[in-house]
Amino acid sequence: MKATPKVLVGQRSPKSPWLAVNLSAALPGAGQLYDGAISRGILIAVAFWSLIAFILWSIFAPAGNTLRGLLTLVPLLSLYLVNLWDSHHAAKRGITLDQFSPLRYQSQDPWYPVFLSQVLPGLGHLFLQRVTVGGLLLLLGILTAYIANFHPALLPLPPLIWAAGCGLVYRAAPVQHRQWRLLATLLVAVIITRFALSSIPFIVPQEVVQCIVPSESMLPTLEVRDRIFVRPRPLDYNLSVGDIIVFSNPEITPSAQTGQLYNLMVKRVIALPGQRVEIRLGRVWINNIPQIETFIQEPIGYRWGPQTVPPGHLFVLGDNRNNSRDSHVWGFLPRPHVVGNAYKIYWPPHRVQPLP
């Protein structure tokens, strides 16, 4: 009968390095907390989520620098990998050399195949040479993750399959004393983390729409091929004069564009419902008051109006007034065509700036 390793008085109980890695893989810093390295675990967790917050702010906030946010992905990934290594290294300090052999420990520790199943469901079973179950889980995980990209209602399914793979491989691994509570904690973390990550591609488009400037009609404010972020706005949102908005082309029949974000245009709001618009003497006049527009480069070379903006419509013009197909050509813009406000140029790097 093999003797159980003794723990000396004042000596820390041995920890499982691969359990620590599993915890840190699901929630950075959690493995260090399990190892007893409380301060380091808290520091890693704070640093990790602070970097994520900085990246999101840099990319999506009007004043953020998009390129800097993207470059911050490198230290974020580096911190995540160091977090995995450190959690494993810290846990090994509680294991003496006569207890630990890397190859033997990996094959006997049930948390090692669990970690493989966190990478892809079924990998842990393949490591244990359970090819049939491993192959089915691997195929099921990849297939459901792919289908969920097109059917948001299925988003919870892949994280559940990932968690099921981890739980099943832990149960299949040869071990005498199982830590079911730690397994339950890990599986909850896996489900929450993976569901949150997989939801990002569906949440972001509801908050931010990306658009590429298609023409020179908004020079000098916007250049051709500028990439801009747009905040989607509900129909009852109160737009203001001077807002730069993105909308579907009103010259296309409404039935052809229902629910579709294509053939988008970007212009500036010049007048709201009830305001009287006239273009003469090279300037825009609103309710017989000449407008001061510092964002245009040359006087307007045509006359238009006067006309009153009807209810439920807007009068919009491009900043490049003499080279823009806008309300002075096709009339007032129906409010339902508006997608939202353009609030930031996020690419190319030298053009990143907030929009008024």
C-alpha positions as CSV (number, residue, x, y, z in Angstrom):
1,M,0.0,0.0,0.0
2,K,1.4,3.4,-1.0
3,A,1.9,5.8,1.9
4,T,0.2,9.1,1.8
5,P,2.7,12.0,1.7
6,K,2.9,13.7,5.1
7,V,2.4,17.4,5.5
8,L,4.7,18.9,8.1
9,V,3.4,21.3,10.7
10,G,3.5,24.9,9.2
11,Q,3.9,23.5,5.7
12,R,1.3,24.3,3.1
13,S,-0.8,21.4,1.9
14,P,0.1,20.3,-1.6
15,K,-1.9,22.0,-4.4
16,S,-2.7,20.7,-7.8
17,P,-0.8,22.8,-10.4
18,W,-3.3,21.9,-13.1
19,L,-6.3,22.8,-11.0
20,A,-4.6,26.2,-10.5
21,V,-4.1,26.5,-14.2
22,N,-7.8,25.6,-14.9
23,L,-9.0,28.2,-12.5
24,S,-6.7,30.9,-14.0
25,A,-7.7,29.9,-17.5
26,A,-11.4,30.5,-16.6
27,L,-10.8,33.6,-14.4
28,P,-7.3,35.1,-14.4
29,G,-5.9,35.4,-10.9
30,A,-8.2,32.7,-9.5
31,G,-5.4,30.1,-9.7
32,Q,-3.1,32.3,-7.6
33,L,-5.9,32.7,-5.0
34,Y,-6.2,28.9,-4.9
35,D,-2.4,28.6,-4.5
36,G,-2.6,31.0,-1.5
37,A,-0.8,33.9,-3.4
38,I,-3.6,36.3,-2.5
39,S,-1.9,39.6,-3.3
40,R,-0.6,38.3,-6.6
41,G,-3.9,36.9,-7.6
42,I,-5.7,40.1,-6.9
43,L,-3.0,42.1,-8.8
44,I,-3.3,39.9,-11.8
45,A,-7.1,40.0,-11.8
46,V,-7.2,43.8,-11.5
47,A,-4.5,44.2,-14.2
48,F,-6.3,41.9,-16.5
49,W,-9.7,43.5,-16.3
50,S,-8.1,47.0,-16.3
51,L,-6.5,46.2,-19.6
52,I,-9.8,44.9,-21.0
53,A,-11.5,48.1,-19.9
54,F,-8.7,50.2,-21.5
55,I,-9.0,48.3,-24.8
56,L,-12.8,48.7,-24.9
57,W,-12.5,52.4,-24.1
58,S,-9.7,53.0,-26.6
59,I,-11.6,51.3,-29.4
60,F,-15.2,52.5,-28.8
61,A,-15.0,55.7,-26.8
62,P,-15.0,58.9,-28.9
63,A,-11.7,60.2,-27.4
64,G,-10.0,56.8,-27.4
65,N,-7.1,55.9,-29.7
66,T,-8.1,52.8,-31.6
67,L,-4.6,51.7,-32.6
68,R,-3.4,52.0,-29.0
69,G,-6.3,49.8,-27.9
70,L,-5.5,47.1,-30.5
71,L,-1.8,47.2,-29.5
72,T,-2.8,46.7,-25.9
73,L,-4.1,43.2,-26.9
74,V,-0.4,42.1,-26.9
75,P,0.2,42.8,-23.2
76,L,-3.2,41.4,-22.4
77,L,-2.4,38.1,-24.1
78,S,1.0,38.1,-22.5
79,L,-0.5,38.7,-19.0
80,Y,-3.0,35.9,-19.6
81,L,-0.2,33.4,-20.5
82,V,2.0,34.6,-17.6
83,N,-1.1,34.1,-15.3
84,L,-1.3,30.5,-16.4
85,W,2.4,29.8,-16.0
86,D,2.5,31.6,-12.6
87,S,-0.5,29.7,-11.2
88,H,1.1,26.4,-12.2
89,H,4.5,27.4,-10.8
90,A,3.1,28.7,-7.5
91,A,1.1,25.4,-6.9
92,K,4.2,23.3,-7.5
93,R,6.0,24.9,-4.6
94,G,3.8,22.8,-2.3
95,I,4.9,19.5,-3.9
96,T,8.3,18.0,-3.0
97,L,10.5,16.5,-5.6
98,D,9.8,12.9,-4.5
99,Q,6.1,13.6,-5.1
100,F,6.4,15.3,-8.4
101,S,7.5,14.0,-11.8
102,P,6.1,16.2,-14.7
103,L,5.2,13.3,-17.0
104,R,3.8,11.1,-14.2
105,Y,2.0,14.0,-12.6
106,Q,0.3,15.1,-15.9
107,S,-1.0,11.6,-16.5
108,Q,-2.3,11.1,-13.0
109,D,-3.7,14.5,-12.2
110,P,-7.4,14.6,-13.4
111,W,-7.1,18.4,-13.8
112,Y,-4.7,18.1,-16.7
113,P,-7.3,16.6,-19.1
114,V,-9.8,19.1,-17.7
115,F,-7.5,21.9,-18.9
116,L,-7.2,20.2,-22.3
117,S,-11.0,20.2,-22.5
118,Q,-11.1,23.9,-21.7
119,V,-9.1,24.4,-24.8
120,L,-11.5,22.3,-26.9
121,P,-14.1,19.9,-25.6
122,G,-13.0,16.3,-26.2
123,L,-9.3,16.9,-26.1
124,G,-9.1,15.7,-22.5
125,H,-10.9,12.5,-23.5
126,L,-8.6,12.0,-26.4
127,F,-5.6,12.4,-24.0
128,L,-7.2,9.6,-21.8
129,Q,-7.5,7.5,-25.0
130,R,-11.3,7.6,-25.0
131,V,-11.5,8.3,-28.7
132,T,-15.2,7.9,-29.3
133,V,-16.4,10.2,-26.6
134,G,-13.6,12.7,-27.3
135,G,-14.3,12.8,-31.0
136,L,-18.0,13.3,-30.5
137,L,-17.5,16.1,-28.0
138,L,-14.9,17.8,-30.3
139,L,-17.2,17.6,-33.3
140,L,-20.2,18.8,-31.2
141,G,-18.3,21.7,-29.7
142,I,-17.0,23.0,-33.0
143,L,-20.3,22.5,-34.8
144,T,-22.5,24.2,-32.2
145,A,-20.0,27.1,-31.9
146,Y,-20.2,27.6,-35.7
147,I,-24.0,27.4,-35.9
148,A,-24.4,29.8,-32.9
149,N,-22.6,32.5,-35.0
150,F,-25.8,32.6,-37.2
151,H,-28.4,31.9,-34.5
152,P,-27.9,34.0,-31.4
153,A,-30.6,31.9,-29.5
154,L,-28.0,29.1,-29.5
155,L,-25.3,31.1,-27.8
156,P,-25.6,29.4,-24.4
157,L,-25.2,25.9,-26.0
158,P,-21.4,26.0,-26.8
159,P,-20.4,27.1,-23.2
160,L,-22.6,24.3,-21.8
161,I,-20.9,21.8,-24.1
162,W,-17.4,23.1,-23.0
163,A,-18.4,22.7,-19.4
164,A,-19.9,19.3,-20.0
165,G,-16.7,18.2,-21.6
166,C,-14.7,19.4,-18.6
167,G,-17.0,17.7,-16.1
168,L,-17.2,14.4,-18.0
169,V,-13.4,14.1,-18.4
170,Y,-12.9,14.9,-14.7
171,R,-15.2,12.0,-13.9
172,A,-13.5,9.7,-16.4
173,A,-10.0,10.5,-15.1
174,P,-8.5,7.9,-12.7
175,V,-8.3,9.5,-9.2
176,Q,-9.3,8.4,-5.7
177,H,-10.3,11.6,-4.1
178,R,-12.4,14.0,-6.2
179,Q,-12.9,17.6,-5.5
180,W,-16.5,18.1,-6.6
181,R,-17.0,21.5,-5.1
182,L,-13.9,22.9,-6.9
183,L,-15.1,21.3,-10.1
184,A,-18.6,22.9,-9.7
185,T,-16.9,26.3,-9.2
186,L,-14.7,25.8,-12.2
187,L,-17.6,24.8,-14.5
188,V,-19.7,27.8,-13.5
189,A,-16.7,30.0,-14.3
190,V,-16.2,28.3,-17.6
191,I,-19.8,28.8,-18.6
192,I,-20.0,32.4,-17.6
193,T,-16.6,33.4,-19.2
194,R,-17.3,31.6,-22.5
195,F,-20.8,32.8,-22.7
196,A,-19.7,36.4,-22.1
197,L,-16.9,36.1,-24.8
198,S,-19.2,34.5,-27.4
199,S,-21.9,37.2,-26.8
200,I,-19.5,40.1,-27.7
201,P,-20.0,39.7,-31.5
202,F,-23.8,40.0,-31.0
203,I,-23.8,42.7,-28.4
204,V,-21.4,45.2,-30.0
205,P,-23.4,45.6,-33.3
206,Q,-26.5,46.5,-31.2
207,E,-24.5,49.3,-29.6
208,V,-22.2,50.3,-32.4
209,V,-22.5,50.1,-36.2
210,Q,-19.4,50.3,-38.4
211,C,-19.5,52.3,-41.6
212,I,-17.0,53.1,-44.4
213,V,-17.3,56.6,-45.9
214,P,-18.1,55.9,-49.6
215,S,-17.5,59.3,-51.2
216,E,-16.0,62.8,-51.0
217,S,-19.3,64.4,-50.1
218,M,-18.3,65.0,-46.5
219,L,-14.8,66.6,-47.1
220,P,-13.0,67.9,-45.2
221,T,-14.7,66.4,-42.1
222,L,-14.6,62.9,-43.5
223,E,-12.4,61.4,-46.2
224,V,-13.1,58.5,-48.6
225,R,-12.5,55.2,-46.9
226,D,-12.6,56.6,-43.4
227,R,-14.1,54.0,-41.0
228,I,-16.5,55.4,-38.6
229,F,-18.5,54.2,-35.6
230,V,-22.2,55.0,-35.5
231,R,-24.5,54.9,-32.4
232,P,-27.8,53.3,-33.5
233,R,-30.7,55.6,-32.5
234,P,-34.4,54.8,-31.9
235,L,-37.0,56.5,-34.1
236,D,-38.0,58.9,-31.3
237,Y,-34.5,60.0,-30.5
238,N,-34.1,63.8,-30.8
239,L,-31.5,64.7,-33.4
240,S,-29.8,68.1,-33.3
241,V,-28.7,70.5,-36.0
242,G,-25.1,69.8,-36.8
243,D,-25.2,66.0,-36.0
244,I,-23.4,63.8,-38.5
245,I,-25.8,60.9,-39.2
246,V,-25.7,57.7,-41.2
247,F,-28.8,56.7,-43.1
248,S,-30.0,54.3,-45.8
249,N,-30.3,55.8,-49.3
250,P,-33.7,57.4,-49.6
251,E,-33.5,57.1,-53.4
252,I,-33.8,53.4,-53.1
253,T,-37.4,52.1,-52.6
254,P,-38.2,51.4,-49.0
255,S,-39.3,47.8,-49.7
256,A,-35.8,47.1,-51.0
257,Q,-34.0,48.2,-47.9
258,T,-36.2,47.1,-45.0
259,G,-34.1,45.8,-42.2
260,Q,-30.9,46.0,-44.3
261,L,-27.8,48.1,-43.5
262,Y,-26.5,48.6,-47.1
263,N,-26.1,51.5,-49.4
264,L,-25.6,53.7,-46.4
265,M,-24.9,57.5,-46.7
266,V,-23.4,59.9,-44.3
267,K,-24.4,63.6,-44.1
268,R,-24.9,66.5,-41.6
269,V,-28.3,67.5,-40.2
270,I,-29.0,71.1,-41.3
271,A,-32.6,71.6,-40.4
272,L,-35.3,69.8,-38.3
273,P,-39.0,69.5,-38.8
274,G,-40.8,72.8,-38.9
275,Q,-37.7,74.8,-39.7
276,R,-37.7,76.9,-42.9
277,V,-34.6,76.2,-45.1
278,E,-33.1,78.3,-47.9
279,I,-29.8,78.3,-49.7
280,R,-28.7,81.6,-51.2
281,L,-25.7,83.9,-51.5
282,G,-23.5,80.8,-50.9
283,R,-24.9,80.2,-47.4
284,V,-27.6,78.2,-45.6
285,W,-30.4,80.2,-44.0
286,I,-32.6,78.7,-41.3
287,N,-35.7,80.6,-40.5
288,N,-34.2,83.6,-42.4
289,I,-31.0,83.5,-40.2
290,P,-27.7,82.9,-42.0
291,Q,-25.8,79.9,-40.5
292,I,-22.1,80.1,-39.6
293,E,-20.5,76.8,-40.8
294,T,-16.8,76.6,-40.2
295,F,-16.6,73.1,-41.5
296,I,-17.1,73.9,-45.2
297,Q,-14.3,74.9,-47.4
298,E,-16.1,77.0,-50.1
299,P,-19.3,78.9,-50.6
300,I,-22.3,77.0,-51.9
301,G,-22.6,77.4,-55.6
302,Y,-26.4,76.8,-56.0
303,R,-29.7,78.1,-54.8
304,W,-32.4,76.1,-53.1
305,G,-35.8,76.8,-51.4
306,P,-37.1,78.3,-49.3
307,Q,-39.0,75.2,-48.0
308,T,-40.2,74.1,-44.6
309,V,-39.1,70.7,-43.3
310,P,-42.2,68.5,-43.0
311,P,-43.0,66.5,-39.9
312,G,-41.0,63.2,-39.6
313,H,-38.3,64.4,-42.0
314,L,-34.8,66.1,-41.9
315,F,-32.9,68.3,-44.2
316,V,-29.3,67.0,-44.6
317,L,-26.3,68.2,-46.6
318,G,-22.8,67.0,-47.2
319,D,-20.0,69.2,-45.9
320,N,-18.5,69.3,-49.4
321,R,-21.6,71.2,-50.5
322,N,-20.9,71.5,-54.2
323,N,-20.0,67.8,-54.6
324,S,-22.7,66.1,-52.6
325,R,-25.9,64.3,-53.5
326,D,-28.1,65.2,-50.6
327,S,-31.4,66.9,-49.7
328,H,-30.9,69.6,-52.2
329,V,-31.1,66.9,-54.9
330,W,-33.5,64.3,-53.6
331,G,-35.5,66.3,-51.0
332,F,-36.1,65.8,-47.3
333,L,-34.9,62.7,-45.6
334,P,-37.6,60.5,-44.0
335,R,-36.7,59.9,-40.3
336,P,-37.1,56.1,-40.4
337,H,-34.1,56.0,-42.8
338,V,-31.7,57.2,-40.1
339,V,-29.5,54.5,-38.6
340,G,-27.8,56.8,-36.0
341,N,-25.2,59.4,-35.1
342,A,-21.6,59.0,-36.4
343,Y,-19.4,59.7,-33.4
344,K,-15.9,58.6,-34.2
345,I,-13.4,58.0,-37.0
346,Y,-11.7,54.8,-35.7
347,W,-9.5,54.0,-38.7
348,P,-7.0,54.7,-40.3
349,P,-4.7,55.4,-37.3
350,H,-3.7,58.9,-38.4
351,R,-7.4,59.9,-38.8
352,V,-8.7,58.7,-35.4
353,Q,-10.7,61.4,-33.9
354,P,-14.2,62.1,-32.3
355,L,-16.9,63.6,-34.4
356,P,-19.2,66.4,-33.3
